[in-house]
Amino acid sequence: MNTLLAHDRPHMHIDLGVLANNWRTVRRTFRGQRVGVVVKNDAYGLGISQVAPLLWNLGCRDFWVSHSTEALKLRGLLPEHSTRIMVLHGLGGIAPEDFAAHGLIPVLAGPHELHQLQGYGSKHGQAMPVAIHLDTGLTRLGFTGTNLHLLHDSRLQTDIKAMIWVSHLGRFSHPDAPECLHQRHTFAAWLQQLPPAERSITTSSSVFANPAWHCDHARVGSALFGVQTAAQYQQPLQNVTSLYAPVMRVADVPAYTEVGYAGQYRTSQNTRIATIAAGYGDGLPISLAPRGVLYLKGRPAPIVGGIAMGMLGLDISAFAPGEIQPGMWAEIYGLHQPLAQLAATAGITPNALLACTGALALRRYMSPHSGQEPLV
Ligand SMILES: *Cc1c(COP(=O)(O)O)cnc(C)c1O
């Protein structure tokens, strides 16, 4: 059975040629030495197995993931040599020796992880390479102003070798916000007291902001995947992903017909309803009903009758009889309805919508030379 051909569930189209272009745009724009790519959460739902080797082939040698499971998977996908994998959640209770054995670099989450590394140098005859979170205002991970002094201890340097100092912005989508400028100032002030290492505070939005944000190392996710994270900067990034779901049935129903569970919608006149194979089990937020629309033949059709686990209804009365047929594809997001627009309708962020839907859809990859045609 060739499930790739099945029109019974959502398909995500991922244009790897566009992703490569977005990488080139980021690489051109960033003035620091290294662009690291963030491929946490299965590359934001696009599939780390395809995305990471592509970026490696384009010259990327620094990869950031959330946790050790992702890191081990990634290690198996990339050539060992000269590729660094940073684990944003830190040691997470795993022995530092295990990180070292796989060449993984934990981003230390706070003082408790320093304790785990005490004596590492004398035991192994060398310091453990680590990155270190500095909590300059997000209040999430890292050393704070009150325990920063623990990193000043020169005895530490026999146990750990700090490779990268990492800080993350609370208001990343507004790098000009006074809170962000304050975080940047704090980062710079703290670094003056710490051993020299790469400095990393830039993410997608600040790559395209004032170059004062560009330190040594950028950690970039969203921009590669075509997701705009900054409100005020026009980013020359292109859309990478489109999500489609098939029409399963078309029915003409009279006025006063209940559509969906518990009579969530009742027709007020003769209405044509298309049933679509996509629901919350595919990552669609239930908040898309009743405000959202999907696109058929480039035209919007309102969602009616709520979002079920694997199906939803569209009012297609505005289409000509017979124009919409089972097996046709509705665009959930893509060319006609940008991801960000649908996410805004649902009241969530574009990344939240991308990660959930990408994780659950059947993913189809297109390179510029694959000759694969889009569905609609
Ligand atoms: C997710 C994440 C990033 C990537 O941010 P984008 O806005 O997607 O580029 C960078 N750093 C940290 C710590 C993150 O959690």
The ligand as an ORCA input file, in Angstrom:
! r2SCAN-3c Opt
* xyz 0 1
  C      14.223     28.001     20.219
  C      15.430     28.720     20.649
  C      16.180     29.449     19.720
  C      15.760     29.654     18.272
  O      14.936     30.792     18.176
  P      14.300     31.254     16.769
  O      13.538     32.476     17.125
  O      13.411     30.140     16.322
  O      15.415     31.506     15.841
  C      17.374     30.002     20.149
  N      17.781     29.882     21.437
  C      17.073     29.221     22.360
  C      17.582     29.140     23.757
  C      15.864     28.631     22.011
  O      15.133     27.991     22.942
*
